[in-house]
Amino acid sequence: MSPAVTRRSKALSSQLGLTERIFSSAADRAMAAAVEDGLTLVEDGLLRELEFADTIADATSRYLFAAGGKRVRPMLTLLTAQLGEGANPDVLVAAQAIEITHLASLYHDDVMDEAEQRRGVPSAQAVWGNSVAILTGDLLFARASKLVASLGERAILLQAETFERLVLGQLHETAGPQEGEDPIAHYINVLAGKTGSLIAAAAQMGVVFSNAPQPYEEAVVLFGERIGIAFQLVDDVIDLSPSADETGKIAGTDLRAGVPTLPLLYLRRRAVDDPADAELLERLERGIAGGDPLDLEKAIEDLRRNDVTATTIAEAHRWAASAVAALAPLPDGGVKKALIRFADVMVERSA
């Protein structure tokens, strides 16, 4: 089996587990088959688009792609396209552009967060250094832009607006909350930009380029942004997982990198009035600042067991419920049911 086929099989096996949970009934089989067939075509397209006829660029740009990924965003594009003509050629191009944009953002995020791992492998900058990782991300953004340009002005504007929100989300995360701003509200706004905007764009492109009825557009955009926030809040909990085999990271990767997550923000709020939470917060901050690694591991485990983690999970479910409520304008039927299950799967996952 060729390396390309091996990579595709690995990605599709991951997707299959996801689609099996979303399309759970016999009545959904035709739609499930359409989405799976579309994902195969998207995967083939991604392999073509991540080829630059340049040995270095080919190696670096395909590195994280080959490491796996669930292809959540192109799957959502293909799913909302079922509200219209389905996976026509424009929808397939849009799905590829969305996934390449997401892939590009991972290279940049890992540089900014000084992450050591991504998708169970050493991060790109750990292998090649920051400069190569940043340039690879730039190269992927350029390739996504070329794909979008082929879809016309509407697609170019949508991509530019999404990219702007991605960057603003990262900028606001880096700068932190301003004086007088609630840190938790600030954090949710960051997630809406960094994660929600691209998932919303994925859902929107499926409607737009399948020529589905225009009134469906706002509903899927709201759904995508809200489920994106829920998705990231679940990631905040997964970050505390003790199983590196499942997550591809060591427990507390984001915390160790100084990235705020909702469990930590809740803990900071509660530490003002609760001595036990104040003591745990002090242990975490001391460990993050360079204290004993074993003490930090125990503090991260204690944070995982703390009520603030359960509160984070509850908040993720609240955002998922809000996402589902946004689907009210869509017609009852297979697509709406699948999107509701999509929301459920996003908040019930463990990796």
N, C-alpha and C positions, 0 to 999 in steps of 0.2 A: 504494500500500500504506500502510495506517495505521501510525502510530508503534507502536501496541500490537502489531500483527502483525509489524512489523519487529523489535521487541525479542524477541518469541517465536521468530521464525525464527532470529535470531542465537543465542539460547540453545539451541534444539533442534539446530542444526547442530553446536554444540560437543558436545552430548550424544550425537549420532549417531555421531561419531567414537569416543566412549568405548564406546557399546553395541556397535558393530561389532567392537571388539576383545574385548569380554567374551563376546559371543555369536557365536563364530567358526564354528560348524559349521551345516550345514543342519538338523540335528536340533534346534537351539536356536531356529529361526526363530519358532516359535509363542510361546515365552517372550519372545524379543526384541520381538516385536510387542506383546505384553501390556505389557511395561515401557515401550516407546516410547509406546503409547497412554496409559498412566498418566501419563507425564511431560508429555504434551500437556495432560491435564486438570489436573495440578498447576500447570503454567505458567499456564493460564487462571485457576486459582484464586488464584495469587499476584498476578496483575494486579488481580483484584477486591479482595483483602485489603489491597493496598497503595494503596487509595483511601480517603481520609479526609474527603472533601468539604471540604477545606481546601487552598487554593492552595499555601501554604508547605509544609505537611506532605506533600502529594502530590509536590511537586517534590523535597524532600529524601529522603523515604523510598524513592522509586523510583530515585534517582540511581545507587546502586551496583548495584541490580538490573538496570537498563537497560544497565550497562556489561558485563554478561555473567556468566560463571561456568559451571562444569561441572555443577552440580546433583548433585554426588556423593552428598550425604546423602539427598535424596529418591529418587534412583535405588536406593540401598541399601535404603531402606524398601520400595520396590516390589519389589525382588528377593527379600528375605527373606519378603515377603508371599506369594510363590509357594509357600512351604511350607504355606500354608493356603488361604484362599478367594481369594487374589489381591487386586487393587486394588479392594476394596469401598469404599463412601463413607467409612468411618472411616479406612481406610488412607490415602486421598487427603488427608483433613484432617490426619492426623498428619504426612504428608510435607510439607505446606505449613507446618505449625507448626515443624517441624525446620528447614526452609530459612529461614524468617523469623527464627528464633532465631539461626541462623548469621549471617544478614545483619546483625542487630542487633549481634552481637559484633564485626563488622568495623568498624563506626562507632566503638565504644568503643576497640578495639585501636589504631586509627590515631591517635586522640587521645593515648593513653598513649605510643605509640611515636613520636609526632610525625612520622608518615609523610607524605610528600608525594604519593605516588601509590598507587592501588589499582586493580587490573584495567585498567591502561593509561590511566587518567584521573586528574586531580588528586583527591586524597582529599577527603572531605566537609568536613573542617575547613579545608583549604586554600581551599575555595570559600566556605564560610559562617562559618568560625570554630569554635572548640572548643565553645562553648555550644550552638549549633544542632546540631552533630554528636552531642553527648552526648544532647541531648533527642530527636533522631531515633532513636538507638539505644534509648532508653527507650520511645519510642512503639512501636517494632517489637517489643520484648519484651512490651509490654502486648497488642499484637495477637496475638502468638503464644500468650499466656496465655488470651485469649478463645477461640481455636480449641481449645486443649487442654481448656478447661473443658467444651466441648461433648461431649467424649469420656468424661467421667466422672471419678470420684475416682482411679482407677488412673493415668490419664493425667496428672492434676494432680500427683500425687505423683512420678511419673517425671520430669516436666518440672522440678519444684522441685528434686529431687535433682541433676538434670543441671545446672541453673543454679547451684546451690551449688558443684558441682565446677568449673564454668567460672570462677566468681569466685575460688575458692580457688586454682586454678591461676594465674590472673593475679596474685593477691596474693603467692603464693610466688615467682613470677618477679620481681615488683617488689622484694620484700624481699631476695631472694637467699638463697644457702645459709647456714645457721646455723653457728656455730663448731663445727668438728669434722665437719661434714657434707660428704660427697664431692660436689663441684660437678657431676659428671657424673650421678650417681644423682639428685641434686636436680633437674637439668634434665629427666631422663626422667620424673620424677614430675610436673613442671610440664606436660610434653606430654600425659601421661595425663589430666590435668585439663582443660587448655585445648583440646586437640584430640580426644583419644581419647574423652572422655566423651560428646561430642555425636554422634560417629560411632557409638559403641556404642548410644546412645539411638535413633538412626535405624534401626539394625538390629533393635533390640529392639521398637520400635513396629510394624515390619512383621510380626513374629511375633505380638505380642499382639493387634493389631487385625484381623488376618486369621483369628484363631481357630485358629492353627496349634498343634500339640501343645506343651504347656508345657515338656517337657524340652528343646526346641530353644532355649529362651530364653537359658539360660546360655551355650551354645555361641556364639550370634551376638553376645552382649554381649562375651565375651572376644575374639572375632574383631574386632569393631568397635574396641575400645579399642587392641588391638595394632596393627591396620592404621592406626589414627589416629596412633600414635607413628611408625610407618614413614613415613607420608605426610608428617609434619612434618620428619622427618630428611631426606627427599628435598628438601623445601622449603629446608632449610638449605644444601644443595648448589646448588640452583637460585638461591638468593640471591647466589651468587658468579658467576653467569653473566654473560658480557660482553654479552649480547644483550638490551637493553631491549625490543626488538620482541616477543620471545617471552615474557618474564616480566612485562612491564608495569612494571618497576622498573629502576633503575640498579643496576649490580653493587655488592653489599655494602650494600644498603639497610638490612638489619637491623643489621649491624655498625655502620654510621654512626650509627644511632639508639641505640647502646649496648645492643642486645638480644643476649644471649649465644646463640651457636649451637654445635652440637656440634663443627664443625671448629676453632673458636676454643678451645673448652674442651680438646679434645685437644692443641692446640698449646701451651696453657698448661701442661698436664701434662708434655709432652715437653721444653719449654723449660728445665726444671729441670736436665736432663742433657745437652741438645744445644745447643751454642753457636749453630749456624745457626738453629735454631728460636727461640732466645732473641732473636736479632737480628731475625728476622721479626716476632716478637711485639712487640718494642719499636717497630718501624716502624709496625705497625698501630695500636698504642695512641697513638703520637705523632700519627698522621694523624687518628684518631678524635677526639683532643683538640683538633684545630684546626690541624694542620700543613698542609704543602703538599698541595693536592688531588691533584696529579699523582703525588706520592710515595705517597699513600694508594691511588690507583688501581693503581699497580704492586704495592704490598704485597698488595692484594686478589687481583690476578692470581696472585701468587706463592703465596698461600694456596690458591687453587683448584688449583694444580699440585702442592701439597704432598701427601705421603702421608696426612695427616690427613683430606683430603677423600675419598680412596679408602676409608679406614677408616670414615668416616661412611656411605658408600654400603653398605659391607659390613654395618654395624650395621642400616641400614634393611632390608636383605634378611633379616637374622636375625630382626627383629621380624615381617616379613611371613611368614616360615616358621613362626614361633610362632603367628601368627594362623591360618594354614592348619591347623596341628596342632589348634587348638581346635575345628575343624569336624568332628572325628571322630564325635561323636554324631549328626550329621545323616545322613539316608539318602543312599545313593549315587544320583546322578541329575543332572538338568540344573541344579538350583539350586546344589548343592554344587560342580559343575564351574564354574559361572559365578562363584561367590564366590571360588574359587581363582584364576580368571583376573582377577577384580576386584583381588585382592591383587597379582598380577603387574603389572597395568597401573599401579597406584598407585606402585610402586617403579621402574618403567621410564620414567615420564614425564619430560619435559624442560621442562614449563611448568605 
